[in-house]
Amino acid sequence: RRHNENLLIDYGFAMLNNEWDEYLFKFDLSKSVPHYILRQQILEFLNISSKYEVYLSFYSFSIDLIKLCRVSVLDENEVVFIHDICSQQHNVQESSINDIIRQGVFNISNEIIALNYAVDILKHKRDSFPTTIINDEYLLDSVNSYKLKISIVYRLTMKYIIQDTISKLECIIKWIESIQNSDKRYDVIDEILSNLKNKLNREDPDLRQRLIVQLTVYMDS
């Protein structure tokens, strides 16, 4: 149960699709965005680290990333509204701030905007690597150097984690849109479960329950 970075440092190897691996993603909250300071303070109320670093993994729904995106896509009036309410409360709790955001200004449309924003910035990060996933998969099968193979495995697993997070967020968007449009309920758990099984290439009897817990955490956020 170790990250690839730990495996590399201690044992000199990395595992492809290591289910315990994590990718540290640095979120960029642009200083040019309107009410930058107020957005910072709202994120402080939400107990988001001022470094704006979030960990992505195969089993995570990346709730902190979603919170960062929710605050980022607020319009100027919404930022002021939420900040004023937060500032007026003493000993404010994260759960009450979430309630304010949900009940005060957030609706299904805003949530979809935030989730799409999260997808967009993760795609930008994925595409910023000098090689693509397909490039690395080809290199992994063709190179003979052990050290080079390990470096490709390390890099490729990070990309897989980013891509998997994108896929989970897109599944959540489909699920919310199915609710919004009163369509037949989209089975978000089955879709994510299928994607993860294909990626991790192994059976996990507890995986469905773990995903249900993660989805519940998302809904409570």
N, C-alpha and C positions, 0 to 999 in steps of 0.2 A: 504494500500500500504506500508506494513512494512516487513522487513526481519524477519526471524524466531528468530534471536538473539534478536532483539528489542522486539518481542512479548514475548519471554521468560523472559527478564529482567523486562518488564513493566507489563505483565499480567499473566505470569506463564504458558503459553501454546505455542505450535508450530503447524503449519499447514502442513499437508502432501502435497507435490507438490505445495507449496506456490509459485505462479508465480512471486512474488516480491523478493523471496529469492535469495541470491548470495552466491557463494563459493569463498573464497579467496585462490587462488592457488599460491604457491611459486615456481617459476621456478629456477632450479639449473643450472647455467652456470658454468660448471666445470673449475676450474683453471688449470687443466691439458690439456685442449684443446689447440691446437696450436694457437698462436697469441691471447691469452686470453685478453690482454690489448687492442689490436686493436679492437677486437669484442666489448669490453665494450664501446669504444669510438664511434663505429658505432651505437650502441644502444642509446648512448647519442644523437647523431645526429637525431635519429628517435624519440626522446622525450620519450624514455622508462625509467621509474623510475629505479634508481640504485638498488632498493630493488628487482626488477624483480618479483613483485607481480601483478597478473592479476585477475580480477573478472570474474567468470563464472556465467552464468544465463541461464534460459530456452529460453530467447529471444535474447541472444547475440551470435555472431559468433566468439567472442574472438579474435579480430584482433590483439591485442597486443601479445597474445600468439603465433599467427602465425608469427608475425614479429620476435619474439624471436627465434622461430624455424628456420626461414629463415636464420638468421645470424648464428645460431649454426651449420647449415649443410653446410655452405660455406667451400670450400676447402682453403688451405693456400694462393694460388695465388689469388683467388677471394677476400679474406679478404684484402690482401695488395692492390689490384686494387681499391676496393671501398674506403678503408681508405685514400689512396693517393688522390683520387678525392675529397673526403669530406674535407680533410685538406687544399686543394688548394683553396676552395671556401670560400668567406666571407659572413657572414649573411645567411648561408645556410638554406633553408627551408626544412621541413620534406617532402613536396611533391616532391621537386627536388631530395632528397635522394632516395625516392621511385622510381622515374624515373630512377635514376642511377642503382639501384639494378635490376629493371625490364629489362631495355634496355642493361645494361652492362653485367650482368652475369646470370640473372635469366631467365629461360625458363620453359616450361610446366613440363619437367622432374624434374627440381630442385624444382618446387613448389610442385609436388607430393611427393618428398622426404621429404620436410619440413612438409607437412600435415601429412604424415605417422609418422614422428617423434613426432609430437604433439599427434597423436592418441596413440602411444606407451607409452609416458610418462604419459598420462592421465590414460591409462589402468593400468600402474604400480601403480599410486596413488590410483586408485579404488581398486586394489587388495591388497593394503597395510593395509587396514582396518582389524581389527581382526575378523570381520564378513562379510559375503557376503550380497548382496541385497536379495537373496532368504532366507538367515538366518533371516535377519531383518523382512522381510515380514511375515515369519512364527511366529517370536516372537511377532510381533505387534498384530497378531490375537489370540495369546495364553496367553499373560500375563494379569494379573488383576490389577497390581499396576499402578495407574495413572501417578506417576512420572516416572516409567520405560517406560510406553507407550510414554510419551512426549519425553524422551531422545531418544527413537528409532525413533520417527517421525523426530526429529531434525537431527539425523545421516542419516536416510534413504533419506531424501530430499536432503542432500548434495551429497549422492551417485547418486541419480537420476539426479542431475544437471551435475555431472561429466559424467555419462553415456549418457545423452542427448547431451552434447558437443561432445563426441566421435561420436555419431550417426550423428550429423550435419557435422562434419569434414569428415566422411566416405562418406556422401552424396556428399559433394563438390568434393572429390577425384573421385567418379564415374562420376560426371558431367564433370570434366576436362578430364578424360580419354575418355569419349564419344566424346569430341571435338578433342582430340589428335588422336583418331582412326577413326575419320570421321564416327562414328556410328550415328544412330538415336539419336537426342539430348535427353539426360537424363533429366527428369523434376525434378530438384533438389528441387524446391519450393514445389511441390506437395508431394514429399517424406518426407521432413522435416515437412510440414504442417500436414501430416497424423500422423507422430510420436508424434508431440506436442499435437495434439488433443486427442490422446489416453492417453498421459501422464497426461495432465491437466484436462481431463475429463469434458470439457466444451466448448461451442461454443464462439468464439471471431470473430465478423464480420470484425475486422480490422487486424486480424492475418496475412493474406496473404500479405497485404500491408506492414506490419511491417517487414515481412521476406524479401520481395523484397527490401526494403530499406537497410536491413542488408546485403543482398547479393551484392547490389550496393556498399556499403561501403567496403566490402571485395574486390570486383573487382578493386576499386580505390586504394586499399592499396598496 
